[in-house]
């Protein structure tokens, strides 16, 4: 692969943006402070502020629809994109079960693909589905976790409007302390961060599954159980009243706000039990996206018991090199049917809870090396390079 640096259209005054509003011109972009790909790969991209000089123009794909009023909303890009330029339509901030490989090739996305002669769709799902060069998997969630919790920089231009990923947070919120579990009266067996979405039709099954988990564990004695809708939530590192009063951050919000809960919760619990963002597949191609729900406990030092798509546990070991303990039974991971898989998963949750806290602490002492290994994966494994994937697709498609 050539070491060529692609020229990325990139505003110097607001370097972290996509524009996705019909009629908005490049000089007045829609602000997107969550964009990390340009910062993390600043040594690969060549940033240009003149649109005509760019090889690649990033566009945030905020929504799609079969409705007539939405079918033509991307055609206006033809007015200023040159024939040789590549538009990368990026749908990076959702990890939903319906966004399968088949979905990204569906008629719904026809207006996107037809809006310009050279279009690449970039998404966060389907690790193993990168056969078609017009569709690129980008592991934004991995990059975000690694960057915020291990590699933050202090450059003021990194965050538009001085924001971190979650507005109002500071670097201490994302800090990582030593894995040091002590067995005492504060110790819990399980940590269950269980946000139940109350809206959007495509979350109906998700709500059902998370509700089943909550109802199963709500009477457990030795558990940290969150439920933001009822005011039960846990604070991040460095929490203080100023973060809420002056910055306007409200931890009771139930969507779109990621922050890792504080080290004290992980150092006083052993197993993180949770439901991932994607739990079932709309077609046999599958949907696989790993989010902070999995990455947080692996960074912070808990063993994990996740519910997600079939083969999720096997996949994260294959993709990232994480290790799992032998005293947790992950056989539910192979069950294809969502409800059947959930039933067996909940039996394992109850079995782990039936163990004494002393037994769990003994497992921790024996297998602490697994926790240390999993944290080290984040340090050793490189960022997922969107630049290189775009360059590879452009080469395969004969665009360069």
Secondary structure, DSSP 8 states (H G I E B T S, - for coil): ------EEE--SSS-SB---STT--GGG--B-TT--HHHHTTTTSEEESSGGG-SEEEEE-----SSHHHHTTTGGGGGT--TT-EEEEEE-S---TT--TTGGGSGGGHHHHTTSSSEEEEES--TT---STTEEE--HHHHHHHHHHH-----GGGSGGG--SSTT--GGGG---------STT--SEEE------S-GGGHHHHHHHHHHHHHHTT-SSEEE-BGGGTB---BTT--HHHHHTT---TT--SS----B-HHHHTT-SEEEEE-S----SSTT------HHHHHHHHHT-EEEEE-STTHHHHHHHHH-----TTS--GGGG--SHHHHHHHHHHHHHHHHHS-HHHHHHHHHHHHHHHHHHHHHHHHS----HHHHHHHHHHHTT--
